[in-house]
Structures are given as structure tokens and as C-alpha cells.
Amino acid sequence: MSGITAGTVFHLQDLINIRPFQISSRTLSLNHLAGSSGEAPEWVLYAMAAGETISSETAPRSKIIHVLEGELHMLVAELPCHLTSGASVIVTADTWHEFAAHSSCKFIQISL
């Protein structure tokens, strides 16, 4: 996704739409804004319809999950996390985690 430049005002929740019975994702291409100090964080927007789930997974990089709207339930290392709009959780690298949309929701995942 391009079009985001320095000085441009944008709303993350407006960059992705919730579709019935689906999980949508959109990677934000922000590498052109990153400095040369190593690997840039990866930003991925998700939109999940109510009742949709992402099964248990791990990732090689730590990540921040931030809910933009709606209600997301997660298990992080078998600990339940209930996130509503504005809430965040950190998932460390190689930690099992899963997602369930209690209501339709949008969130951003930033891999560090």
C-alpha cells in the first residue's frame, strides 16, 4: 500500500474494511519512511468479521497488537487477553498466540 508520506494525516481504521464472514489484511508499505538503522517494522492492518478466528501461531519477531475498533479476544502464551478499542498487547517472538473477533474489529499488528 502506498500513498502514505511524511506529513500526510491518515486514520488507520479507514485503510481497511470489514467484510462479512471474512478476515482481511493489508500490509502498509512504509519502508520508504524507515531510516537505514536495520530492518524496518512490518505494519499489517487486519479486519475481522464477528466470529472469525486466526488459529494458534508463532512468529520469529515480537509484535504489538493494537485494536482500532471493535473487540478482539486473544490467547497469548495461554493467557486470555480481552482487547477493546484503544487497547494493546505485546506478543514476544516465538510465543503461541491466537485471535478471535468477539465483535467485528480492526487492529494493527506491528512486527518489531
C-alpha positions in Angstrom: 0.0 0.0 0.0 1.5 3.4 -0.9 0.3 6.9 -0.7 1.3 7.5 3.0 4.0 10.1 3.0 5.6 12.2 5.7 3.2 14.9 6.8 0.1 13.1 5.5 -2.7 12.8 8.0 -4.5 9.4 7.9 -6.7 7.2 10.0 -5.5 3.6 10.2 -9.1 2.2 10.6 -10.1 3.9 7.3 -7.4 1.9 5.3 -9.2 -1.4 5.6 -12.9 -2.6 5.5 -14.7 -5.3 7.4 -16.3 -7.9 5.1 -19.0 -10.3 6.3 -17.6 -13.8 7.1 -14.0 -12.8 6.2 -10.7 -11.8 7.6 -9.0 -9.1 5.6 -5.4 -7.9 5.9 -3.4 -5.1 4.3 0.4 -4.6 4.6 1.4 -1.0 4.9 4.5 -0.3 2.8 6.3 2.2 4.9 9.9 1.1 4.1 10.5 4.4 2.2 10.0 6.2 5.6 12.3 4.0 7.6 15.9 5.0 8.3 18.9 2.9 7.5 19.3 1.6 11.0 18.3 -2.0 10.3 15.1 -3.9 9.5 12.0 -1.8 9.4 9.0 -2.8 11.5 6.3 -4.5 9.5 2.8 -2.9 9.8 -0.2 -5.1 8.9 -3.8 -4.0 9.3 -6.5 -6.6 9.9 -10.3 -6.5 9.7 -12.2 -9.5 11.1 -15.9 -10.1 11.0 -17.6 -11.1 14.2 -16.9 -14.8 15.0 -13.9 -15.1 12.8 -10.7 -16.6 14.2 -7.0 -17.0 13.5 -5.7 -20.3 14.8 -2.7 -20.5 17.2 0.6 -19.5 15.6 4.1 -18.2 16.5 6.2 -15.6 14.7 10.0 -15.1 14.7 9.6 -11.4 15.6 7.9 -9.8 18.6 4.8 -7.8 17.8 2.5 -5.2 19.1 -1.3 -5.7 18.6 -3.4 -2.6 18.8 -7.1 -2.6 18.4 -8.5 0.2 16.4 -12.2 -0.6 16.7 -14.4 -3.4 18.0 -13.5 -6.2 20.4 -10.7 -8.8 20.0 -10.1 -11.8 22.2 -6.6 -13.3 22.2 -4.7 -16.1 23.9 -1.1 -15.2 24.4 1.0 -18.0 25.9 -2.3 -19.5 27.1 -3.2 -16.2 28.9 -6.6 -14.7 27.9 -6.4 -11.1 26.7 -9.6 -9.1 26.1 -8.8 -6.0 23.9 -11.3 -3.3 23.1 -10.7 -0.1 21.0 -7.5 1.6 22.1 -6.1 -1.5 23.9 -2.8 -3.1 23.0 -0.8 -6.2 23.9 2.8 -7.3 23.2 3.5 -10.8 21.9 7.1 -11.8 22.2 8.9 -13.7 19.5 8.2 -17.4 19.3 5.1 -17.2 21.6 2.0 -19.1 20.7 -1.0 -16.8 20.3 -4.4 -16.8 18.6 -7.2 -14.4 17.7 -11.0 -14.4 17.9 -13.2 -11.5 16.9 -15.9 -11.2 19.6 -17.4 -8.4 17.6 -16.3 -7.1 14.2 -13.0 -5.5 14.7 -10.0 -3.8 13.2 -6.5 -4.0 14.6 -2.9 -3.3 13.6 0.0 -5.7 14.1 3.4 -4.2 14.2 6.2 -6.7 14.0 9.4 -5.4 15.6 
